[in-house]
Amino acid sequence: MDLDHFAGLLSAQLRRPAVPVEQQLSTLKRLNFHFSPDLETHFQAHPESYEDPAYLTLLCRLAQDAPDQVLVTVPESPTPEIMYRELLKGLCALTGGSYSLSGGDLAPISGGNRILTFSLNGAACGYEAQDLGGWLDMGLLTHLNRLLSQREEKRRFLTVEDIRLPGQLVFFRSPQWAQFFAAATSLDAKEA
């Protein structure tokens, strides 16, 4: 990505207008997100905390209460030896039990990379992860999407990146859903 393209993306992200909480909740419900009554009451009682940046802070808060709907990745970890285990655990919750993901052990290999071993529904899998120290190699999501495609799964891990997020928002939905999400929220959800 060249600097001009990056500057354009950054500018567009920072210019998104604030959106009233009621409108955000209504939009997200139409996109099949579910909110507990207590969480809805919380959003309505503190609208100033959730209206700008629109949808991002609300979805980050939803991830804390409903990990089966949205995950917020934290790309840097003070404990790199368990960061992939934690990511796989979060991704498993996101599938709502449709898939079992476990493992997440790393072993060094030549070339400065590491092999990540894990299981997907009991089948042994591996991913050659870049050794980024305490940073996650998020290419793992692309690898998982390839494995899901081989199993003829229609849903994929979709990500939203924004300068105002600590990491990424991750959803387990169809690519068609991503188009509706982008049109409704002005957030670009892409297949990882």
N, C-alpha and C positions, 0 to 999 in steps of 0.2 A: 504494500500500500504506500503510495507516495504521500508526501507531506501535505499537498493541496487537498487530496482526497480525505485524509485524516482530519484536516482543519474543517472541511465541509461537514463531515460527520459530527464532529465536536460541536460546531456551531448549531447544527440542526437539533442536536440533543438538548442543548442549553436553551433553545428558544421555544421548546414545547410549552404551551400555556398550562396554567393550573386548571384542574377539573374538580368541580364539587364532589365531595365524598359520595353523596347519594347517586350521582350519575356514574361514578366509578363502580359502585356496588351493583347498580342495575346492569351496567355493561358486562361486568365479570360474571354475574349470575346468568346472563344470556349465553355466555361462553362456557357454561356448566361448572363454574366454581361455586362452592358451597361455603356458607359462613354460619358459625354458631350464633345464636341470638346474643350471647355475651360479647362476642367479637364485633358484631354489627353495632351494638350499643357503644362499645369502646370507640369505634371509628366515628360514629355520629357525635360522641361527646368531645372528641378531639380533632375536629376537621382540619384545623390549621397544621397538624402534623402529617396529614396524608394528602392534601390537595396539590402540593408541589414538592417534588416532582410527581406528576400525575401517574398513578398506577404503581410506580416502583416501590414507594414506601409501604403502600397498602399490601402489595404482593409479598414483600419481604416480611411483613408482620404476619400475613397469612401462613407463610412457610413455617413459622414457629408453632402455630396451632394446628396446622393441617399438612404435615409432611408428605401426605399421599397426593397432594394437589400441586405443590410447587416446592422446589428446593433452591436454596441460595448456596452456591458454592463459595468456599473460601479458598482461593488459589494458593495461599501461603500458609504453611503449618509450622508451628514450633516443634512438632513431633513428626518429622517426615516418615518415620518407620510405621506409623499407623494412618497416615493421611489417606491412602488409597482404600484401606479398610473402611474408614469413615465415609468416604465418597460412595463406595459400593453399597454400604448400608443405607445411605440416603437415596440412592438410585433405586434400590430394591423397594423401599417404602413408596417411592414415587410410582412404581408399577402397580401398586395396590394389591400385591400378592400374585400378579400374573406371572412374574418371573422371580426366581431365587438367584440372588447374586451374593457370593461369599468369597472369602479369601482376601486377597489384596497384599500378598507377600511379594517383596522385591528382592531380586538377586542381581548382583553386578554381572555384566557381560562385557565383551570387548567393545571398544569404540566409545566408551564413556556413557553407554546407555545401561538400562537395567531391564530385566524381564519381570513383568508383573504377572503373577499367576493368580487365577481366580476361577470360580466355577459359575456357570450359567445353567440353571436348572439341573445341577449335578454333573454337567459335562465340563471337563477340564479345559480351560482356555488360557491363553497367554497374550500379552501385549508388550511389545518392545517400547518401553517408555524412555523418553529423554531424561537423563539425569540432570534435573534442574535444582538439585539441593532440596530446599524446603518448599519448592513450588510444584504444583500438580501439572502433569502433562495432560491437558484437557483433550488431546487427540484420542484419549481413551473413549470419549463419547462417540466419536466418529467410528471407532473400531466396534463398539457395542452396537451401533446402528447397522453396521455391515452384518454382524452376527444375527441381529433381529431380522434383517431382510432375508437372510438365508433360511430363516425359520418361517418365512412368509407372514411375519407380523406386520400389520398395517401401521401401527404406532411407532414413533421414533422419539429419541431424546432430542428435544428442541431447546435452543438457548436464546436468551436475550442478553445482549451486552449493552452497557450504558456507562458512560464516564462517571455517573453518580452512584454506581453499584460497587461494592467491595469485590465482587466476583461476577458470577453470572446467575441469572434466573434459569432454572431448568424445569421443563415440563415433559410429561410422557403423553404425547397426543399425536394425532395424525398431521401430516404435512398440510392437508386441506384446512384443518383447524388453525394452523399457524397463519394462513392467509386471512381468515376471519378475525383472528386475534390482532393482527397487524392493522387491519382496516378499522377495527373498533377502538384500539388503544393508541395507535401511532407508535407502537413499539414493534420492532422487527424481530420476530421469532423465527430463527433459522434452524434447519436440521444441522445438528452438530457434525 
